[in-house]
Amino acid sequence: MSTATNTSSGAATSGSLASSVAFRSFVTVFAIVTPVIYTACEMRNWPLFTYHPGTNKVDLFWAAAVKDEGPAMYWYGWTATTLIVAGVLGLLATKLPESTMRKIPLSLTWIASLAAIPVLIYALRFFWRW
Amino acid sequence: MGLIPDFILDYVSDNTFWTILFIVHALLAVALLGALTHQAVAVLMPVRQPVGAGVPGFVTRFRAVHGPGYAVAVCVLWIVTFFFGAWIYTKYRMYVRIPIEQAGYWKTQGVFELKEHMAVIGLGLLPIYWYFWKNARNPEYDSARKGVTVTLAAFCWFMFLVGHILNNVRGFGS
């Protein structure tokens, strides 16, 4: 059906992800909730796992740095938590009726990302010292 | 120290490996920055007349790119650059951040943390960015497409500049 599609045009092809209502619901919710969940993970410190680069060890969820074994890294764990939770919420959104999804303003996709920045700057206040 | 496949260390030293990885990360970032900047300028100041009409100036040629053609490249570049950056981060945390903190460059470290946050938030925007550009002829998405593209470009510029600053403060091998 779509064999004659000019892929360089960027136009949607029928039957593809780009024309799928479910995919639209997934990506809309995924984009909106990612900054919200990530900010919560950072501020509440909810990593899925903790990586210890000095020893190459991984602990499930949050773990403190071990004395004399270097620092603990939580960013990987925050990222994993965020992508998994956002993915699940995105999948749940595909079950919602299209009429409900169309009520969500698409501008929220980038406004949520920008709005997270001042909150994250505040969360990093430890570093803003003179 | 860190995550390097053993067979690679048969050919290059540990330091050489991380330096090559960092340079590749930086070069990918340059490509991503260029693609996103072209695309962002194209959506902010679209060319109204065909480029062939008269002799277009540099700015006109700069913004007269075919936006949809960049979408997949931007997604791939963001993901690969993110992956390499996340890999380098293991080394950075041990050998760059600790000396930076000891030297008292707190704000420098703070903007790096913000860069890492933006990289993840940008990752979350990629699926809808791709979707909007695959539906580039749908006017319903024009405004949101512009917002998402400019947001990603702004994030990319910030991350690129912060990466440069950090490398100036304490690059690998210093």
Contacts between the chains, C-beta under 8 A, distances in Angstrom:
chain1	res1	chain2	res2	distance
A	8	B	66	7.7
A	8	B	68	7.8
A	8	B	69	6.2
A	9	B	68	6.7
A	9	B	136	7.8
A	9	B	137	7.8
A	10	B	66	7.9
A	10	B	67	7.5
A	10	B	68	2.4
A	10	B	69	6.9
A	10	B	71	6.6
A	10	B	133	5.8
A	10	B	134	5.9
A	10	B	136	4.4
A	10	B	137	7.7
A	11	B	68	7.9
A	11	B	134	7.7
A	11	B	135	7.6
A	11	B	136	6.9
A	11	B	137	5.2
A	12	B	134	5.8
A	12	B	135	5.0
A	12	B	137	7.8
A	12	B	138	7.3
A	16	B	134	7.7
A	17	B	131	7.6
A	17	B	134	7.6
A	18	B	131	6.3
A	18	B	134	3.6
A	18	B	135	5.8
A	19	B	135	7.7
A	23	B	131	6.8
A	24	B	131	6.4
A	26	B	127	7.3
A	27	B	127	4.1
A	27	B	128	4.1
A	27	B	130	7.8
A	27	B	131	4.9
A	28	B	128	6.2
A	30	B	124	6.3
A	30	B	127	5.7
A	30	B	128	7.1
A	31	B	124	5.9
A	31	B	125	5.4
A	31	B	127	6.8
A	31	B	128	4.2
A	31	B	148	7.6
A	34	B	120	7.6
A	34	B	121	6.3
A	34	B	123	7.6
A	34	B	124	2.7
A	34	B	125	7.4
A	35	B	121	4.8
A	35	B	124	6.6
A	38	B	117	7.0
A	38	B	120	5.5
A	38	B	121	6.1
A	38	B	124	7.3
A	42	B	117	6.7
A	51	B	90	7.4
A	53	B	1	7.4
A	53	B	2	6.9
A	53	B	90	4.6
A	53	B	91	7.7
A	53	B	93	5.2
A	53	B	94	5.3
A	54	B	1	7.5
A	54	B	94	6.4
A	56	B	2	7.9
A	56	B	3	7.2
A	70	B	94	6.1
A	71	B	93	5.9
A	71	B	94	7.4
A	71	B	97	7.8
A	71	B	98	7.5
A	73	B	89	7.4
A	73	B	90	7.5
A	73	B	93	5.6
A	75	B	89	7.0
A	75	B	116	5.6
A	75	B	120	8.0
A	76	B	86	6.9
A	78	B	120	7.4
A	79	B	86	7.9
A	79	B	120	5.1
A	79	B	123	7.8
A	82	B	120	6.3
A	82	B	124	7.2
A	83	B	123	7.6
A	83	B	124	7.6
A	86	B	124	6.2
A	106	B	140	7.9
A	106	B	141	6.7
A	106	B	143	7.5
A	106	B	144	3.8
A	107	B	143	6.5
A	107	B	144	5.6
A	107	B	147	6.0
A	109	B	125	6.9
A	109	B	128	5.2
A	109	B	144	6.0
A	109	B	147	7.3
A	109	B	148	5.9
A	110	B	125	7.0
A	110	B	144	6.9
A	110	B	147	3.8
A	110	B	148	4.7
A	110	B	150	7.8
A	110	B	151	4.4
A	111	B	147	7.3
A	113	B	121	5.0
A	113	B	122	7.7
A	113	B	124	7.4
A	113	B	125	5.9
A	113	B	151	5.6
A	113	B	155	7.9
A	114	B	151	6.0
A	116	B	117	7.8
A	116	B	121	6.1
A	117	B	114	7.7
A	117	B	117	8.0
A	117	B	118	7.4
A	120	B	114	6.3
A	120	B	117	4.9
A	121	B	114	6.6
A	124	B	110	5.0
A	124	B	113	5.3
A	124	B	114	6.2
A	126	B	106	7.8
A	126	B	110	7.7
A	127	B	106	4.7
A	127	B	107	6.1
A	127	B	109	5.6
A	127	B	110	2.8
A	127	B	113	6.7
A	128	B	106	7.4
A	128	B	107	6.3
A	128	B	110	5.9
A	129	B	106	5.1
A	129	B	107	7.6
